[in-house]
Amino acid sequence: MKKHNFSAGPCILPQEVLLRSSEAIMDFNGSGLSLIEISHRSKDFVDVMEKARSLALELLGLEGKGYSALFLHGGASMEFLMVAYNFLETKAGYLNTGTWSEKAIKEAKMFGDVVEVGSSKDENFNYIPKGYSVAEGLDYLHLTSNNTIFGTQIKKFPKTNVPLICDMSSDIFSRQLDFSQFDLIYAGAQKNMGPAGATLVVVKDDVLGKVSRKIPSMLDYQVHISKDSMFNTPPVFAVYTSMLTLEWLKNLGGIAAIEEINEKKARLLYSEIDLNPVFTGFANKEDRSSMNATFNLADEKLKDTFDALWKDAGINGLNGHRSVGGYRASMYNALSLESVGVLVDVMSEMERKG
Ligand SMILES: *Cc1c(COP(=O)(O)O)cnc(C)c1O
């Protein structure tokens, strides 16, 4: 039986996407060849890459607005250093909202000065710092829109005069935003788009080419743009599966439609967390994420009972990250409202038992 997959990443993907991508492994487009054994320069695959790139821009509302979409290797972690390599001349600002921000900061420090414009480390990252100021003269400001581990999400983005760069790995394509306020967006595919192996980068062309250092080809966004995201062999399976997920999303009605479903799922789960005395929420209410909900048991002695109940209900991937403990329910785009309902039923049953 298919599990209710609340895994934080790699994450649940739509069943129809899994079916179609597995078919392409055996026979791609009726060619008698597998997707993963044909040339990435063949017309069939070049079409896939172009479709994936244009769907990404279309869904984000960035088509024809001077942006390029790339599917690169190396995960979001590679972007931590590529961003700095391509943009950090002297000093950059970073908002420190958790483990992933800290990792991005660590890489950036190898290339220049890092100003932490704000940090929520004092409260184990259970909130999003607000009211911070962004000094003039920074090469860019880097944000993490959704903090996968701690379950917080930026709801309102700062207005700045410096380029805005955002790690959207765990909430890209999940909610409507004015994406044109960002100069560069990156996201590892495996949180909300596809399997691990590809990273989406969406970058405004005219912010590139401003650092004085020489950039190795593989780390240079302009090289990847000039080669239509085919500088070297791309991760074809991850790109194809991501393309199928983006098509699925478009057919569903795009980000506006999925946002409505995501809000329903989040409301259902958070109202249970708030009303059920057996559980306590981790993240600050106004900052909590619609993708990753973090919560704890009010009484740790109930752990074995609760763990047995959710596992029996066919739920997977509910354990919290080791730096937070407790539980984390990740409700990415492909997770159904029905699956959240199953979890909420288990939580109410705990209340009856407790
Ligand atoms: C998972 C995650 C990353 C790391 O992604 P990799 O593709 O494994 O490098 C970075 N940032 C955020 C917000 C994440 O959730």
The ligand as an SDF file (V2000), in Angstrom:
LIG
                    3D

 15 15  0  0  0  0  0  0  0  0999 V2000
   17.6100   20.5220    1.6060 C   0  0  0  0  0  0  0  0  0  0  0  0
   17.9710   21.9520    1.5620 C   0  0  0  0  0  0  0  0  0  0  0  0
   19.2310   22.3830    1.0820 C   0  0  0  0  0  0  0  0  0  0  0  0
   20.3100   21.4100    0.6430 C   0  0  0  0  0  0  0  0  0  0  0  0
   19.9790   20.8410   -0.5590 O   0  0  0  0  0  0  0  0  0  0  0  0
   20.9740   19.8330   -1.3210 P   0  0  0  0  0  0  0  0  0  0  0  0
   20.3290   19.7670   -2.6710 O   0  0  0  0  0  0  0  0  0  0  0  0
   20.9720   18.5610   -0.5760 O   0  0  0  0  0  0  0  0  0  0  0  0
   22.3150   20.4480   -1.3610 O   0  0  0  0  0  0  0  0  0  0  0  0
   19.4790   23.7370    1.0480 C   0  0  0  0  0  0  0  0  0  0  0  0
   18.5680   24.6320    1.4550 N   0  0  0  0  0  0  0  0  0  0  0  0
   17.3580   24.2640    1.9180 C   0  0  0  0  0  0  0  0  0  0  0  0
   16.3840   25.3080    2.3530 C   0  0  0  0  0  0  0  0  0  0  0  0
   17.0220   22.9190    1.9800 C   0  0  0  0  0  0  0  0  0  0  0  0
   15.8240   22.5420    2.4510 O   0  0  0  0  0  0  0  0  0  0  0  0
  1  2  1  0
  2  3  1  0
  2 14  2  0
  3  4  1  0
  3 10  2  0
  4  5  1  0
  5  6  1  0
  6  7  2  0
  6  8  1  0
  6  9  1  0
 10 11  1  0
 11 12  2  0
 12 13  1  0
 12 14  1  0
 14 15  1  0
M  END
$$$$
